[in-house]
């Protein structure tokens, strides 16, 4: 195969292309335009159109430097340029920057608030007035406060899992409870909160409820107890999280 520029004979098309690029500094065409059928060179040999016919190039591209249109600003009357899109130009850039009274109200801006008290700790927090009627149990500043309030107020017949009167846990309960806390290093086994952070011992939870046993003493095994903070204990009781004890060390 001969080089079209210098006539040198080469064995393969690839060799001839490499020769032409290195020696003559100009790569040979490797594509044929689907629009005008002229040959052109594409480094990746993937394009179907030359620059002139490319439907996404030049004046066909909305970001082309010469693709701007002009309009008269509806606020100040000055003529300005903009790139066309699905929306026509309405305001010049100067009026947009000074947009006071020009754009709709931003509903994300903080509106009226009232101060209410956390039902658990008594700290104040700001809420929208419309939320006052929505919160039947009141407001809480954190999930921990909500958990503490539930532990003290949603008990007995008010608890969603209430099935009767008080259960006598039996004599072995306190021994198993202490062993569970020691095994779990006095740390919530779900969220990792430690005794120092909780400022109290974690609760000890029965994954299989005590009420499901004919004899409550049978529920108190190391395989059926796990240390949880109040918040995680409540979520476990309500079925929001699944927990299982670790093997005793």
C-alpha positions in Angstrom: 0.0 0.0 0.0 1.5 3.3 -1.1 1.5 6.5 0.9 -0.8 9.1 -0.9 1.6 11.9 0.0 5.1 10.6 -0.7 4.4 7.3 -2.5 6.3 5.1 -0.1 5.1 1.5 -0.2 4.0 -0.1 3.1 2.7 -3.5 3.9 -0.5 -2.8 5.9 -3.1 0.0 6.1 -2.3 0.5 9.8 1.4 0.9 8.9 0.6 3.4 6.2 -1.6 5.4 8.6 1.1 5.5 11.3 3.7 6.5 8.6 1.5 9.4 7.4 0.9 10.7 10.9 4.5 10.5 12.0 6.2 11.6 8.8 3.7 14.0 7.3 2.1 15.2 10.5 -1.4 14.7 9.3 -3.6 11.6 10.1 -5.5 10.1 7.2 -9.3 10.0 7.2 -10.8 7.0 9.0 -14.5 7.9 8.9 -17.1 8.8 6.3 -19.7 11.4 7.3 -23.3 10.1 7.3 -24.5 13.6 6.2 -22.3 14.8 3.4 -20.3 11.5 2.8 -17.0 13.3 3.0 -14.1 11.5 4.7 -12.7 12.8 7.9 -10.4 11.7 10.8 -11.7 10.9 14.3 -9.1 9.9 16.9 -11.6 7.4 18.5 -13.1 6.3 15.1 -16.6 6.6 16.6 -18.2 9.7 15.1 -20.8 9.5 12.4 -20.7 13.1 11.3 -18.1 15.6 10.4 -17.9 19.0 12.2 -20.1 20.7 9.6 -22.9 18.1 9.8 -22.8 17.2 13.5 -26.4 17.7 14.7 -25.0 18.5 18.2 -22.2 20.8 17.1 -21.9 24.4 16.1 -25.1 26.3 15.7 -27.0 23.2 16.6 -25.6 23.3 20.1 -27.5 25.5 22.6 -24.2 26.5 24.3 -22.6 27.6 21.1 -21.1 31.1 21.6 -23.0 32.5 18.6 -26.4 30.9 19.5 -27.6 33.7 21.7 -30.8 35.6 21.2 -31.9 39.0 22.3 -34.9 40.2 24.2 -36.1 43.4 26.0 -36.1 43.2 29.8 -39.7 43.4 31.1 -38.6 45.3 34.2 -36.1 47.9 33.0 -36.6 47.7 29.2 -33.0 47.2 28.3 -32.0 44.8 25.6 -30.0 41.7 26.7 -28.6 38.5 25.2 -29.4 35.0 26.5 -29.0 31.4 25.4 -32.4 30.0 24.2 -34.0 27.1 26.0 -37.5 26.0 26.8 -38.0 29.4 28.5 -37.7 32.7 26.8 -35.6 35.5 28.2 -37.6 37.8 30.5 -35.3 39.8 32.7 -31.7 41.0 32.2 -29.0 39.9 34.6 -28.9 43.2 36.4 -32.6 42.9 37.3 -32.2 39.3 38.3 -29.4 40.2 40.7 -31.6 42.9 42.3 -34.5 40.5 42.5 -36.3 42.1 45.4 -40.0 41.9 44.7 -39.2 40.3 41.3 -39.3 36.6 42.2 -42.0 34.6 44.1 -41.6 34.3 47.9 -39.2 31.6 48.9 -41.2 29.3 51.0 -38.1 27.6 52.4 -37.4 30.8 54.4 -38.1 30.3 58.1 -41.6 31.7 58.8 -43.4 32.3 62.1 -42.4 30.1 65.0 -43.7 29.7 68.5 -41.8 28.3 71.5 -42.9 25.1 73.1 -41.5 23.0 75.9 -40.0 19.5 75.6 -42.4 17.1 77.4 -39.4 15.3 78.9 -36.6 17.7 79.8 -38.5 21.1 79.7 -36.1 22.7 77.2 -37.7 25.2 74.8 -37.8 24.6 71.1 -39.3 26.5 68.1 -42.0 25.0 65.9 -44.5 26.1 63.3 -47.8 27.0 64.8 -49.6 24.5 62.6 -47.7 21.6 64.3 -49.2 22.3 67.7 -52.5 20.6 66.8 -50.7 17.7 65.1 -48.7 16.6 68.1 -51.0 14.7 70.4 -48.2 13.7 72.8 -46.5 17.1 72.8 -43.0 18.0 71.6 -39.6 16.5 72.3 -36.2 17.9 71.5 -34.5 14.6 71.0 -35.3 10.9 70.5 -33.8 10.2 73.9 -36.2 12.6 75.5 -39.1 10.9 73.6 -37.9 7.5 74.8 -37.6 8.7 78.4 -41.1 10.1 78.3 -42.5 6.9 76.8 -40.8 4.8 79.5 -42.5 6.9 82.2 -45.9 7.6 80.7 -46.8 4.9 78.2 -47.0 1.9 80.6 -49.6 -0.6 81.7 -52.8 -0.5 79.7 -51.5 2.5 77.7 -48.7 0.4 76.2 -49.3 -1.1 72.8 -48.1 -4.5 74.0 -50.1 -4.5 77.2 -51.5 -8.0 77.8 -52.5 -8.0 81.4 -51.1 -7.2 84.9 -47.7 -7.1 86.3 -45.4 -10.1 85.8 -43.3 -11.4 88.7 -39.9 -11.9 87.1 -38.7 -14.3 89.9 -35.6 -14.6 92.0 -33.1 -15.3 89.1 -33.9 -12.2 87.2 -31.5 -9.8 89.0 -28.6 -12.2 88.8 -29.1 -12.7 85.0 -29.5 -9.0 84.5 -26.2 -8.3 86.2 -24.4 -11.0 84.2 -25.9 -9.5 81.0 -24.7 -6.0 81.8 -21.2 -7.3 82.6 -21.1 -9.4 79.5 -22.1 -6.4 77.4 -19.7 -4.1 79.2 -22.6 -1.9 80.3 -23.0 -0.8 76.7 -26.0 -0.6 74.4 -25.5 -3.5 72.0 -27.4 -1.7 69.2 -26.2 1.9 69.1 -23.0 1.5 71.2 -23.9 4.1 73.9 -21.9 3.4 77.1 -22.9 3.8 80.7 -21.0 7.0 81.2 -22.8 8.5 78.2 -26.2 7.3 79.3 -25.5 8.4 83.0 -27.2 5.2 84.0 -27.1 1.4 83.5 -28.5 0.3 80.2 -31.8 -1.6 80.2 -31.8 -5.4 79.8 -34.1 -6.6 77.1 -35.7 -10.0 76.5 -35.8 -10.6 72.7 -38.3 -13.4 73.3 -40.9 -11.7 75.6 -41.2 -12.9 79.2 -45.0 -13.2 78.6 -44.4 -15.9 76.0 -43.1 -18.3 78.7 -45.3 -20.3 81.0 -42.8 -19.8 83.7 -41.1 -16.3 83.7 -38.0 -17.9 85.1 -37.4 -19.7 81.9 -37.1 -16.4 80.0 -34.1 -15.4 82.1 -31.2 -17.0 80.2 -28.1 -15.4 78.8 -29.2 -16.4 75.3 -32.4 -14.3 75.8 -31.1 -11.1 77.3 -29.3 -8.1 75.8 -28.3 -4.7 77.1 -29.9 -1.7 75.3 -30.2 2.0 76.0 -33.8 3.3 76.7 -34.2 4.5 73.2 -33.1 1.3 71.5 -35.1 -0.7 74.1 -38.2 1.1 73.1 -37.6 0.5 69.4 -36.9 -3.1 70.0 -40.1 -3.5 72.0 -42.0 -1.9 69.2 -40.4 -4.1 66.6 -38.6 -1.3 64.8 -35.2 -2.9 65.3 -34.0 -6.6 65.6 -31.5 -7.4 68.3 -29.9 -10.7 69.4 -27.6 -11.4 72.3 -23.9 -12.2 71.9 -22.5 -15.4 73.2 -21.3 -15.1 76.8 -17.6 -14.7 77.0 
